[in-house]
Amino acid sequence: MKRAIGRSVVWNAAGLVVEAVTGFLVMPFLIIKLGQATYGVWIVLGALTSYFGLLDLGLRGALGRYVAFHRSSGNQEGVNQTLTVGLTVLTVVGSVVVTVVVVCEPLFFRLFTVPADEHGAVGLALRLVAVNFGLSLLCFAFEAVLWGFQRFDWLNTIAIPATVLRAVLTFALIGSGGGLVVLALITLGVTVAEGLAKAVVCFRIDPGLRVGPRHLSRSALRSLLGYGTWALIFLLARTTRTQLSPLLIGAQLGTAMVTPYSVAARLLSLVGAAVGASVGVLTPFATVLHATGQEERQRRLFVLGGRYACALSAFLIAFLLALGGPLIRLWVGPAFAQSVPLLVVLALGELLPATQWATYSVLNATARHRSLGVLGILEVVGVCALALALLPVLGLLGVGVAMAVPAFLARGLGPMVQGCWVVGVPVRRYLAEAIVPPLLCAAVPAAAVGLVAEAYPPLTWAWFIGYAAGYAALFAAGYAALFERDRLKRFLRRGDRRSALPSGSDDGGPGSAEPEPGEGNSGFKSPAGGLG
């Protein structure tokens, strides 16, 4: 299991790196070529169609679960029924989305200010984006099948070239003068190609996979909808949290102001993606421990997993706090200086939530995940109330505060307290062992590098990389001093023994300091072995 999880992490990390790098390059290119206002329209189009994803009734999450469930028991008909019912419902949802967008297109131009001479292009782009979303739902069905088959290798083998192709076409065609319509066509074409590739791979991996009317089943529909209820709540909270702010900014401050917000939000989203890809794979481990009643190991996994999640998230967020300003200036230009204070506020609000990925895994594994949905809805209510109150007064910074405060409470403090209660770990112990030390490891280097960068700003990428390397080295030294002292002592003692051996002898005898079987990463004696 550990080896399979390790492969999944590697493939997910590869896909994340490619997506992050291409997004990092494409975003400033589009801002320059399309203009800040037009790029803001593109972000708003994406935010609007994302809300239509709530119409899938949570099926995208339920499909993968039931495919995995039926496949593990050898129930091929159950797999076929799940896929057929899922595709049928998602096809209906996609058709409804396209119809609603076409009918309500005039409403878009009433809500958002778009120059009259751009109405035609923006309207066509909106319709293309809607069609793309409808087809994406079908792609998600086959993606869920591959997820259920645990073929993350194939998922990323297809997704990585698709991401690169989308970026290459964007640079080539938008660079040649294409606008929103061309950008929408690129997105649609790559979506179709990616979906077809995933469908072909699904049928090749499982020759018994079938889709047809005879596989329609009411029981499969009930199962999918029943499981999808809480998945829908999670999706509702997540989509609203990420897409509400661009819509509020576009409606009240104008679409041009969406772009500075998206710059800060884009950088911060990479933190969640990195921590999720690395620590999110703990859920299967936590599920096994819960199912077999290994409560003490569950507690160790909770604390050690929390420490690793906190270390990674603190490292990344402190990096943005210390060097986010120079990074934005080098990345998209000094014109987006207003994104810097917004990034600081959003990053502070996401610090505690980003440390709780191991907690989310434990709560899902122990079937205590309903509270996450309730907290998600409360977070959305808080964001709406604060944004409406603060946006007219503080502008973009008000949006940052409106997102940061509910995030800290609903996705940080709330899950942390519940996770400690579920596994039986005192909150004080969890803070002392999992949260405070990693935060100190990041805070001191970030403060030092931030002060130096303020006095001597990095004006080139080479200079910036040097600052980043210095920060990483200081963080690694602090982390090793706090958490790796025993391992370092064993390494130094081993070196001393080697230097004392006669020439020609080796250090493999009974006195060797090599780990015993089951120590370190060779087994599951310590949960940390599955986290490194």
C-alpha positions, 0 to 999 in steps of 0.5 A: 500500500505504501508503495502504491501511495508513493507512486500516486504522490509522485504522479500527482506531484508531477502533474501539479508541478507542470500545472503550476509552471504553465499557469505561472507563465501563462497568466502574465502573458494573458494579462499583457496580451488581453489587457487587464479588463479583458482578462478580468472578464475571462476570470469572471466567465470561469467563475460563473460556469464553476457555479454550474458545477453544483448541479452535478448533485455531488456525482463526481465525488460519488462516481469514483467511490462506487467504482472503487467499491464495486471493482474491489469486490469483483462486481463488474455489473456494479461498475458498469451501472455506476458509470452508465448512470453517472454519464446519463445524469451528467449529460442531462446536467451539461445540457441544462447548463448550456441552455441556461447560459444561452437563455440568460446571456443578456443578464450577464451584460446587466451584471457586469460592465463590458464595452459595447463593442466587445459584447459579441466576442464576450457572448460567444466566449461565454457560450463556448465556455458553457459548452466546455463545462458541459463536456468537462462533466463527461470527462470527469466521469471517466476521470473518476473511473481511473481514480477508482481504478487507482491509475493515477499514472494514467490520469497524469500521463494524459493531464500533463500533455494536455496542460502543456498543449493548452499552454503552447496553443495559448502562447501561439494563438493569443500571441498572434492576436487572438482574443477571448473567443480563441482562448475559449476554443483552445480550452474547448478543444483540449478538453475534448481531446483529454476526455477522449483519451481518458475514455479510451484508456478506461476501456483498455484497462477494463475490457469488461467496462460497458455503457448502455441503456441496459445498465441503467439502474435505480439502485445505482442512482439512489446510491450515487445521490445518497453518497453525493449529498455531502459531496455536494455540500463540500463542493458548494462550500469550496466553489463558493469560497473560491469563486464568490470573491471574483464575482463580488469584485467584478460586480462592485469594483469592475472586472478590471479589479478582478485581475489583481485579486486573481494574482494573489489568489493564484499564488495562494492556491498553489500552497493548498495544491502542494500540501493536498497532493503531499498529505492528502494521501494519508486518508487510506492509512487513516481508514485502515487504522480506524477500521482495525481499531488501532487508536494509538497509531491513529493518534500518532498519525494525527500528530505526526501528519499534522506536523508534516502538513504544518511544516510544508504549509508554514514553509510555503506561506512564510515564503510568500509573506517574506518574498511575495512582493518581489515575486509579484513585481518580477512575475506580472510587473510593478503595476500589480503592487496592490496585490501584495497587501491582499496576498499578505492578508489572504496568506495569514488567513490560510496559514492554520487551514493549510496545516489541517490536511492530516486532520481532514484525512482523519475526519474523513476516515472516521466518518466525521466529515459532516462537520466539515460540510457544516463548517464550510457552509458557515464559512461561506455565510461569513465570507458573504457578510464580511465582504458586503460590509468591508468591500465598499470601505476597504476595496480589495483589502476588504475582500481579503479580510472577509476571506481570511477570518472565516477561513481561519475559524471554519477550516483551521480552528474548528477542524483542529479542535474536532480532530483532537477530540475525535482521536483523543489528543489534547489540543495543548499537546497537538499545538506543542508537538505539531503546530508551534515548532514548524511555525517557528522554523518558518517564522525566523527565516522568513523574518530575516529574509524579509528584512534583507529583501526590504533593504536590498530588493531582489530586482532580477530573477537570479537575485530572487532565486538566491533569496529563496535558496537562502530562506530554504536553507535556513528553514531546513537547518531549523527543522533539522535542529528541532526534529531530526536531532536523533537521526543526525546524531546516529549519522555522526556516530556512524561516521565516527565509527567508520573513521576508526575502522582499519583500512579495507574493513567495512561497517556492516558487522554486528556493531553497525548503526544501520536501521533495524528491520521495521525502523525508519521507512522500511515499515509502518512502525512509525507513521512518519515513514509514510509521510516523508 
